Amino acid sequence: MKKKEFIKHGYQIIDKIAEYLSEADKYPVRSQVKPGEIKSQIPTTPPNESQNFDEILNDFDNIIVPGLTHWQSPNFYAYFPSNTSYPSILGELMTSGLGVNTFSWETSPAATELEEIVTDWLRQMIGLSDDFVGVIHDTASTATLCSILTAREKMSNFESGKKGIGGKIFRVYASSEIHSSVDKAVRIAGIGTDNLVKIPVDNNFAMRADLLRQAIESDLKAGFTPMCVVSAMGTTGSLAFDPIAENYKICKEFGLWHHIDAAYAGSAFILEEFKHLSELASHCDTFVFNPHKWLFINFDFSAYFVKDEESLIRTFEILPEYLRYKRGSEVKNYRDWGIQLGRRFRALKAWFVIRSFGVDELKAKIRNHIALGFMFHDWVKSNENFEILAPVVMNLVCFRLHPIGLDDESVLNGINVQLLDDINSTGKVFLSKTKLNDKFAIRMVTANLNLTEQHIRDAWNLIVETSDELIRKRLLR
Ligand code: PLP
C-alpha cells in the first residue's frame, strides 16, 4: 500500500467507524452466525499476490461484520462493558501509527513518562493514596498474576524465583465469588488451585471476614504458609464488596499480602458519592481496576497500583547486556514491572480520553449509568413476577423471573435459562447470567457510553413481553 492509498483508506475507515458507532444499536447485538460460518467464507491459505484494499474492505463488511457481537451497542448489557470512545480510538490509531515499543525509558522516553503521569492521574481520580505508583497492563488477569507473583517472592524472601517454591505450601484466600482470574493466577504462579482457599460469603455475597480469620488460623496449625488475600471491590457475579478494612487488618496481623480486584467498580470511585469505597481502596498492597471497562479507554487498558515498587521490580527484573542503559536507575523501565518485555504505548489513549472528556464529564457519564441502573432496578422490583437476587450498589442488576405461586427452584432455574435464551435470541439486546446461591440469575449492566433511558425502557419491555410469552406457554401445556 502506498501513502496515497493509505490516506484514502484511512479516511474511509474513520468514516466507517463513525458510522458504525452511531448506528451500533441497529445490529443484532449477539452475532447470529453458526459455528464455522465465518471460516467457511475465508480461504484457508494466504494470498500470494497483493489484493485490492477496496475488496478487503468489502469482505470486512460482508463476512466479518455479521460475525461480530456488538459490544459498543447501547443494547449490550452483558458481562461488564468494554467501552470505547472517539478520543480513545484516535489514541489507539496514533499508537499503532507510531509503533513504538515502550519496554525501557530509552525506547521512548515520552511513552514511559506519559505512563507515569496518566497512571498518577488515574490514581488521583479514584482517590487512591499517594503511596501507590501505577503501571498499565493489558488486563486485570495479568495484574492479579503479577500481584500473586510478588506476594510469592516476598513470602519466600525472593528465593522462589531462583530456586522454585520448594518445601513451603503457600495458601491464597479469596471469597467463593472471586473472579476466575485468581484461580488462573494461582495455577500459573505454581501455588496450585488446591491452595486457593475459597471463603464463604454472607447474604450480600461479600466475603465473611470471620471465616477468613478461621481459615488462616487452621492453615497455620496444619503447617501451611498463608501468603495472600485477594479481596473484591465489585464481584463479577453481583458487584459485591468484600470487607476491605477487616481483611486488611487480618492481613497485617498475620503478615499477609493484600490484593484488591476492583476491575469494574473501580472506575466509579471517581464519584464523590463513593468516597467511602475509594478510601477503603488504599487498604492493600496492590490494587487493580480496568479503565477499559467503564472509563471509556478502549480495550485493553488495566491500571495496576503497588505500594512496594522495589518488591515488584525484584520480582520481574532481568538484565541481559542489551537492556542495560546508563540511565538505568534514574528512570522507570516498565519491562521490569510485569511479565512481558515488549509493551504497547497505551498511555496515549488514556491521555487523549481524560483530556478530551475532562474528569467532570467522565463523572457525569458514570453517574448517569448508575441512575439508569437504579431506574431499571425499580421497574424489576415493582413487577410481582420478578425478583431481585442481589443488592444493587451501582448499575448491575441481578434478577430472575419468579411467577407468583411457582417456587420450585429447579423449575425456576429452567425457566430463567429459557427466558435469557429467548431474550438474547431476538438479537435486540444481549444480557448475561450468573448463579447466586444456586439460583440462576440474569445480569443487566447499564454502562454503555451511548446508553439512553429509551434503550433501557425498550429492553425492559422486551424482557416483560418475553416473560409473559413464556408464562403463557407453560400454562397452555
Ligand atoms: N475481575 C473482575 C471482578 C472482573 O469482572 C473481570 C472481568 O470481567 C476480571 C477480573 C478479569 O478482567 P480482565 O479481562 O481485564 O482480565
Residues whose N, C-alpha, C, O or C-beta is under 5 A from the ligand:
A	BS01	PLP	F80 T139 A140 S141 H179 S181 G234 T235 T236 D261 A263 Y264
